[in-house]
Amino acid sequence: MIPRRQFLWTTLIVGTSAAMIRRGSAAAPTANPAARYSLDWIARLPWSCVVNLAEVAGASDDERLERAQQQLGAQGGVVYLPAGVYRFRDSIRLRDGVILRGEPPERDDARRDDYRLGTRLEFPAYRFQADGDGEPIESAFKVIELANPENGGGCGLVHLHIEHARIHWREADGFQSRPGRLVYGCVVRHAATADPAVPDRAIGQHGWQRFTARHSAAIEIEAAGDVLVANNRLAPSSENFVMNGYRLKHKNETIDVDGVVFDYDNRPGIYVNHFSLGGPGGDGPDGTPDTHPHGFRRGIVIADNFIWCTGRMAIGFAGDGVVCRGNVIRFAKDVWRPTTTGRQTTTGASTNDNRAVEMRGWRWRLEDNDYEVHRNWAYDRKYLINDGEGLMHEDHCNSTVLDSALIGNRGNAYISIYKTGGIDGLVVERNQVPNIMVVADRNKSRHPIRRVRIAENVTNGSIHVGGEPSQDVVVERNRCTAPGGTKLLNQANAVLRDNSGFIEDRTPPTLRR
């Protein structure tokens, strides 16, 4: 049930100016909102240094916020936004050390369907027009960004409902930034941007065509370390728009297709330092702290978020010791995806990169995540395109695996630690997933697998473990629920103990020449 006070605010919003709604000046909270994560750097933030936006004069919310940030000065602090609606005409640029904080909810768990926030930030919505060159992209698709990306330490967003803006805290060129960036307890909706490559005039696309940018996440954080993205809700959008007569390249011709959707949720959910490490697939080279230090930063926690997607990747990260736990990930079923690029039609061999979590780096720990991922239908509506993946650390632009763990995760798509070029320390334990692949070997060469334990998992499909030389690799007490059993492919000379419902297979790998 929505609290009475919050219900009254919601009722007042209709037909009432933001200034009138904020006539009251609620006392600002000063406690650490994320204390449950026991992170020292968050505890040290200046929570008690507060400017209440309701007490700041200005002709618009944009102007009031800028003045509030100026009042905080170089030491930074909190701009508190009491419950109400705040309307911004342009993107927000956070100054160094500034945290925007809304009124806290009664139940601070964003994974709940009834999670509601009283402080709402509204940015311009995009007004689609199917004629001429359409509404300019610049009229909407705003962001909350950093005024000084090379600094930006101690910046945060707390307990804000954000409409029509994504959070993009990038670094300066050369991977220059400071540690300490926080997004906690927010609701984020309609958080996408338009792909600047659409319309593609070279294939005769109409000027009004728009498509969701493929690699722009709803929450995208880059920082030198110490990042918390936790207890946020990426809620389903309600303002997708349908385009008829959308021109696409199809084989060797161009065709007009009805029903192509600008889908606000066909975008990555959360990226934290999601950098490419090493070379593309095949033989590497693998990323290391020496070659890619920006990809092995420490202190990253991604926890307890609810993430709704229709496509793309729910969570992607790179780091050393990343903790990714307690997240709930849901993808829509039976989505027709006639194009993944906005320019070409899809086939069964296409991919929309639909996956739950992509891990890059060393010593990551994924625990107690709950995910449901689905493939999208290709243009001809006969084939599902080539994705629908679960928890993945694979060869492409990545490192080897070192001292990492997958514990207690539940999902409808596989765990894939695959063709990594080396595994030295991995626990895969108590997961409930269809299939498990833990393979160090690549297509053309075998690679070492050491200190691996695959135990007490429940699958309805196969387990595949591979690598050479092999040392201390144990597969034990796993259970397959498929009638008649399925394959346990042992290409790592692993010790097998007390597994049930599997049929052992020791067929050696076939290497490509």
C-alpha positions in Angstrom: 0.0 0.0 0.0 1.2 3.5 -0.8 1.7 5.6 2.3 -1.0 8.3 2.7 1.6 11.1 2.5 3.0 9.8 -0.7 -0.5 9.2 -2.1 -1.3 12.9 -1.5 1.8 14.0 -3.3 0.9 11.8 -6.3 -2.7 13.3 -6.3 -1.4 16.8 -6.1 1.0 16.4 -9.1 -1.8 16.4 -11.7 -2.5 20.0 -12.8 -0.2 21.5 -10.2 3.2 23.3 -10.7 6.3 21.8 -9.2 6.9 24.9 -7.2 3.5 24.6 -5.5 4.0 21.0 -4.7 7.3 21.7 -2.9 5.9 24.5 -0.7 6.6 22.4 2.4 10.2 21.9 3.4 10.7 18.4 4.8 13.6 17.8 7.1 16.5 16.3 5.2 17.7 12.8 6.2 21.4 12.8 7.2 22.1 9.1 7.9 24.1 6.9 5.5 21.3 5.4 3.3 23.6 2.4 2.2 24.9 1.5 5.6 23.9 -2.1 5.1 26.7 -2.6 2.6 29.3 -1.6 5.2 31.5 0.4 2.8 33.9 2.8 4.5 34.1 5.2 1.6 30.3 5.7 1.6 30.3 6.2 5.4 32.8 9.0 5.0 30.7 11.0 2.5 29.4 14.3 3.9 25.8 13.2 4.6 25.2 15.9 7.1 26.2 18.7 4.8 22.9 19.5 3.2 21.2 22.1 1.0 17.4 21.7 0.8 16.3 22.5 -2.8 12.9 23.6 -1.5 14.7 26.6 0.2 16.6 27.7 -2.9 15.2 30.5 -5.1 15.2 30.3 -8.9 13.0 30.6 -12.0 13.2 26.9 -12.8 14.4 23.6 -11.3 17.4 23.7 -13.5 18.4 27.1 -12.1 17.6 26.1 -8.5 19.7 22.9 -8.7 22.7 24.8 -10.1 22.5 27.3 -7.3 22.2 24.6 -4.7 25.4 23.0 -6.0 27.1 26.3 -5.9 26.1 26.7 -2.3 27.7 23.4 -1.4 31.0 24.7 -2.8 34.2 22.8 -3.2 33.7 20.6 -0.2 30.6 19.0 -1.8 27.6 17.5 0.1 24.0 16.6 -0.4 21.3 18.5 -2.3 18.1 17.2 -0.8 14.9 17.2 -2.9 11.8 16.7 -0.7 8.9 14.7 -2.1 7.4 16.1 -5.3 7.9 16.5 -9.0 11.0 18.3 -10.3 11.0 19.2 -14.0 14.3 19.7 -15.9 14.6 21.1 -19.4 18.1 19.9 -19.9 20.6 17.3 -18.7 21.9 17.6 -15.2 25.6 18.1 -14.7 26.7 17.1 -11.2 29.6 19.0 -9.7 32.4 17.2 -7.8 31.3 15.7 -4.6 27.6 16.4 -5.0 25.0 13.9 -4.1 21.3 14.3 -5.1 19.1 12.8 -2.5 15.3 12.3 -2.4 12.9 11.4 0.3 13.5 7.8 1.5 10.8 5.2 1.0 9.1 3.3 3.8 10.3 0.0 2.4 13.8 0.3 1.0 13.9 -2.7 -1.3 13.8 -1.9 -5.0 13.2 -5.5 -6.0 9.6 -5.3 -4.6 6.9 -4.6 -7.2 5.4 -2.0 -4.8 8.6 0.0 -4.5 7.7 3.7 -4.7 9.6 6.9 -4.3 8.2 10.3 -3.4 10.8 12.4 -5.2 10.5 12.4 -9.0 12.8 14.0 -11.6 11.2 14.5 -15.0 13.0 15.3 -18.2 11.6 16.0 -21.6 9.9 13.1 -23.3 10.5 12.4 -26.9 7.6 13.2 -29.2 7.7 10.9 -32.2 6.6 12.4 -35.6 6.5 10.2 -38.7 7.1 12.9 -41.2 10.0 14.9 -42.6 13.0 14.6 -40.4 10.9 14.1 -37.3 11.4 15.6 -33.9 15.1 16.3 -33.3 16.9 13.8 -31.1 18.3 16.8 -29.1 14.8 17.6 -27.9 14.9 14.7 -25.4 17.1 11.8 -24.4 18.8 13.7 -21.6 21.4 12.4 -19.2 22.6 12.9 -15.6 26.3 13.3 -16.1 29.4 14.7 -14.3 30.6 18.2 -14.8 34.2 17.1 -14.4 34.6 13.5 -15.5 38.3 13.5 -14.6 37.3 14.1 -11.0 33.7 13.3 -10.0 34.7 11.6 -6.7 32.0 11.4 -4.1 29.1 11.9 -6.5 25.8 10.1 -5.9 22.1 9.7 -6.6 19.9 8.4 -3.8 16.2 7.7 -3.7 15.2 9.5 -6.9 12.6 8.4 -9.5 14.1 9.4 -12.8 12.0 9.7 -15.9 13.4 10.1 -19.5 17.1 10.4 -18.6 19.9 7.9 -18.2 22.8 8.0 -15.8 26.1 8.3 -17.6 29.1 9.0 -15.5 32.1 8.6 -17.8 35.8 9.2 -17.3 38.0 11.7 -19.0 40.3 10.6 -21.9 43.1 8.3 -20.8 40.9 6.6 -18.1 41.2 9.6 -15.8 38.8 9.7 -12.9 38.6 9.5 -9.1 37.0 6.7 -7.0 33.8 6.9 -5.2 30.5 7.0 -7.3 27.2 5.9 -5.9 23.7 5.2 -7.4 21.4 3.8 -4.7 17.7 3.2 -4.3 16.6 4.9 -7.5 13.9 4.1 -10.0 15.0 4.7 -13.6 12.5 4.5 -16.5 12.6 5.5 -20.2 16.4 5.6 -19.8 17.7 5.2 -23.4 19.1 7.3 -26.1 18.7 7.3 -29.9 21.4 5.7 -32.1 23.1 8.6 -34.0 23.7 6.2 -37.0 19.9 6.1 -37.6 18.6 7.3 -40.0 21.2 5.9 -42.4 20.9 8.0 -45.5 23.2 5.6 -47.5 20.4 3.0 -47.5 17.6 5.5 -48.0 16.2 5.6 -44.5 13.5 8.2 -43.8 14.6 11.2 -41.8 12.1 10.4 -39.0 13.4 6.9 -38.2 14.8 6.3 -34.7 16.4 3.3 -33.0 17.6 2.7 -29.5 21.4 3.0 -29.1 22.8 -0.5 -28.6 25.6 0.2 -26.1 24.2 3.0 -24.0 23.2 1.6 -20.6 20.5 3.0 -18.4 23.1 3.3 -15.6 26.6 3.5 -16.9 29.4 4.2 -14.5 33.2 4.5 -15.0 35.4 5.3 -12.1 38.9 4.6 -10.6 37.3 2.3 -8.1 34.8 2.3 -5.2 31.5 2.1 -7.0 28.2 1.1 -5.5 25.2 0.5 -7.8 22.6 -1.0 -5.5 18.9 -1.3 -4.7 17.8 0.4 -7.9 14.8 -0.5 -10.0 15.0 -0.3 -13.8 11.2 -0.4 -14.3 9.4 -1.3 -17.6 8.8 1.6 -19.9 5.3 2.7 -21.1 6.2 5.1 -23.9 7.7 2.9 -26.7 6.5 4.1 -30.1 5.8 2.0 -33.2 7.1 3.0 -36.6 5.4 1.8 -39.8 7.2 2.0 -43.2 10.5 1.7 -41.4 13.2 1.2 -44.1 15.7 -1.6 -43.6 18.3 -3.3 -45.6 17.2 -6.9 -46.4 19.7 -9.1 -48.2 20.5 -7.2 -51.3 17.6 -4.7 -51.3 15.8 -2.2 -49.1 12.3 -2.8 -47.8 9.8 -0.9 -45.7 8.7 -2.8 -42.6 5.7 -2.1 -40.4 5.7 -2.4 -36.6 9.3 -1.6 -35.8 9.5 -0.4 -32.2 11.6 2.3 -30.6 12.0 0.2 -27.4 13.3 2.1 -24.3 14.1 -1.2 -22.7 16.1 -2.7 -25.5 19.3 -1.3 -24.0 21.9 -2.5 -21.5 20.8 -2.2 -17.9 23.9 -1.5 -15.7 27.5 -1.1 -16.9 30.3 -0.5 -14.4 33.7 -0.1 -16.0 32.5 -2.3 -18.8 35.8 -2.0 -20.7 37.2 -4.3 -23.3 40.2 -6.3 -22.0 42.6 -7.9 -24.4 41.9 -8.9 -28.0 38.9 -10.3 -29.7 38.1 -14.0 -29.5 40.5 -16.7 -30.7 43.9 -16.6 -29.2 43.8 -13.3 -27.2 46.0 -11.6 -26.1 44.3 -11.7 -22.6 43.9 -8.6 -20.6 46.0 -8.2 -17.4 46.4 -5.5 -14.8 49.7 -4.6 -16.6 48.1 -4.2 -20.0 44.7 -2.9 -19.0 44.9 -1.4 -15.5 41.6 0.4 -15.9 39.8 -3.0 -16.3 41.1 -4.3 -12.9 39.9 -1.7 -10.5 38.7 -2.6 -7.0 35.8 -1.8 -4.8 32.9 -2.4 -7.2 29.6 -3.7 -5.8 26.5 -4.2 -7.9 23.8 -5.6 -5.6 20.0 -6.0 -5.0 18.9 -4.3 -8.2 15.8 -5.1 -10.2 16.5 -4.9 -13.9 13.9 -5.1 -16.7 15.1 -5.6 -20.3 13.5 -6.6 -23.6 17.0 -7.0 -25.0 20.7 -6.4 -24.6 22.8 -7.1 -21.5 21.3 -6.7 -18.0 24.7 -6.2 -16.2 28.2 -5.9 -17.6 31.4 -5.1 -15.6 35.1 -5.3 -15.5 37.2 -5.2 -12.4 39.2 -7.0 -9.7 37.1 -8.4 -6.9 33.7 -7.2 -8.3 30.8 -8.3 -6.1 27.5 -8.9 -8.0 24.8 -10.3 -5.8 21.1 -10.4 -5.1 20.1 -8.9 -8.4 16.8 -9.8 -10.0 16.8 -9.8 -13.8 13.8 -10.2 -16.0 13.6 -10.2 -19.8 10.4 -10.0 -21.8 9.2 -13.1 -23.6 8.3 -13.4 -27.3 9.6 -10.1 -28.5 9.8 -9.6 -32.2 13.1 -8.1 -33.2 13.1 -7.3 -36.9 16.4 -5.4 -36.6 19.1 -5.3 -33.9 21.0 -2.4 -35.6 18.2 -0.2 -36.8 19.5 -0.7 -40.3 19.5 -4.4 -41.3 16.9 -7.1 -40.8 17.7 -10.0 -38.5 18.1 -13.7 -39.2 18.5 -16.7 -36.9 22.3 -16.1 -36.9 21.8 -12.5 -35.6 22.4 -11.6 -32.0 20.9 -8.9 -29.8 23.4 -9.7 -27.0 20.5 -10.7 -24.7 22.3 -12.0 -21.5 22.0 -11.7 -17.8 25.5 -10.8 -16.7 28.8 -10.5 -18.5 31.9 -10.7 -16.3 35.3 -9.4 -17.1 38.4 -9.3 -15.0 39.6 -11.3 -11.9 38.3 -12.4 -8.5 34.6 -11.6 -9.3 31.9 -13.1 -7.1 28.4 -13.7 -8.4 26.0 -14.8 -5.6 22.3 -15.2 -5.2 21.3 -13.6 -8.5 17.9 -14.5 -10.0 17.5 -14.2 -13.7 15.2 -14.9 -16.6 16.5 -14.3 -20.1 14.8 -14.8 -23.4 15.8 -14.8 -27.1 14.0 -12.5 -29.5 12.3 -13.6 -32.8 14.0 -12.8 -36.0 12.5 -10.7 -38.8 10.8 -13.7 -40.5 9.2 -14.7 -37.2 10.4 -18.3 -37.8 13.7 -18.3 -35.9 14.9 -17.1 -32.5 18.0 -15.1 -32.9 21.3 -16.3 -31.4 21.5 -15.2 -27.8 19.5 -15.7 -24.6 22.5 -16.2 -22.5 23.0 -16.4 -18.7 26.2 -15.7 -16.7 29.2 -15.4 -19.0 32.9 -14.9 -18.8 34.1 -15.7 -22.3 37.2 -15.2 -24.4 36.2 -12.1 -26.3 38.0 -8.9 -25.1 38.5 -10.5 -21.7 41.0 -11.8 -19.2 41.6 -15.3 -18.0 39.7 -16.5 -14.8 41.4 -16.1 -11.5 40.0 -16.9 -8.0 36.3 -16.3 -8.9 33.0 -17.7 -7.7 29.5 -18.4 -8.8 27.4 -19.4 -5.8 23.6 -19.8 -5.4 22.5 -18.2 -8.6 19.2 -19.2 -10.2 18.3 -18.8 -13.9 16.8 -20.2 -17.1 20.0 -19.9 -19.1 23.5 -21.4 -18.8 26.6 -20.5 -16.9 29.3 -20.1 -19.5 32.9 -19.9 -18.4 34.1 -20.7 -21.8 37.3 -20.7 -23.9 38.9 -18.4 -21.4 42.6 -19.2 -22.2 43.2 -20.3 -18.6 41.4 -20.9 -15.3 43.2 -20.7 -12.0 40.8 -20.8 -9.1 37.0 -21.0 -9.6 34.1 -22.2 -7.4 30.7 -23.1 -9.1 28.5 -24.1 -6.3 24.8 -24.5 -5.4 23.5 -22.9 -8.7 20.2 -23.9 -10.4 20.7 -23.5 -14.1 20.1 -25.5 -17.3 23.8 -26.1 -18.2 27.3 -25.4 -16.9 30.4 -24.9 -19.1 33.8 -24.4 -17.4 36.3 -24.6 -20.3 39.8 -23.1 -20.5 40.5 -24.5 -23.9 40.2 -22.4 -27.0 39.4 -23.5 -30.5 43.0 -24.0 -31.6 44.8 -24.7 -28.4 44.5 -26.3 -24.9 44.9 -24.1 -21.8 45.5 -24.9 -18.1 42.7 -25.4 -15.6 43.6 -25.4 -11.9 41.8 -25.3 -8.5 38.3 -25.7 -9.8 35.3 -27.0 -7.8 31.9 -27.6 -9.4 29.6 -28.9 -6.7 26.0 -29.2 -5.5 24.5 -27.6 -8.6 21.2 -28.6 -10.0 20.8 -28.7 -13.8 18.4 -30.1 -16.4 21.2 -30.3 -19.0 24.9 -31.0 -19.3 28.1 -30.0 -17.5 31.2 -29.5 -19.6 34.6 -29.0 -18.0 37.8 -28.7 -20.1 41.4 -27.7 -20.0 45.0 -29.1 -20.0 47.1 -29.4 -18.0 44.6 -30.0 -15.2 45.2 -29.8 -11.4 42.8 -30.0 -8.5 39.6 -30.0 -10.6 36.7 -31.6 -8.8 33.1 -32.2 -10.0 31.0 -33.6 -7.2 27.4 -33.9 -5.8 25.8 -32.3 -8.8 22.3 -33.4 -9.8 20.6 -33.5 -13.3 16.8 -33.5 -13.3 16.4 -34.4 -17.0 14.7 -37.7 -17.6 17.2 -40.3 -18.6 20.2 -38.2 -17.7 22.4 -36.0 -19.8 26.1 -35.6 -20.5 28.9 -34.7 -18.1 31.7 -34.0 -20.6 35.0 -34.4 -18.7 37.8 -33.0 -20.9 39.9 -31.8 -17.9 40.7 -35.1 -16.3 38.6 -33.9 -13.4 37.8 -36.0 -10.3 34.1 -37.0 -10.5 32.3 -37.9 -7.2 28.7 -38.6 -6.3 27.0 -36.9 -9.3 23.5 -38.1 -10.2 21.6 -38.1 -13.4 24.7 -37.6 -15.6 26.3 -39.8 -18.2 30.1 -39.4 -18.2 31.8 -38.7 -21.5 35.6 -38.3 -21.8 35.8 -37.6 -25.6 38.8 -35.4 -26.1 38.3 -31.9 -27.7 38.8 -31.5 -31.4 41.2 -28.6 -32.1 41.0 -26.5 -35.3 44.2 -26.2 -37.3 
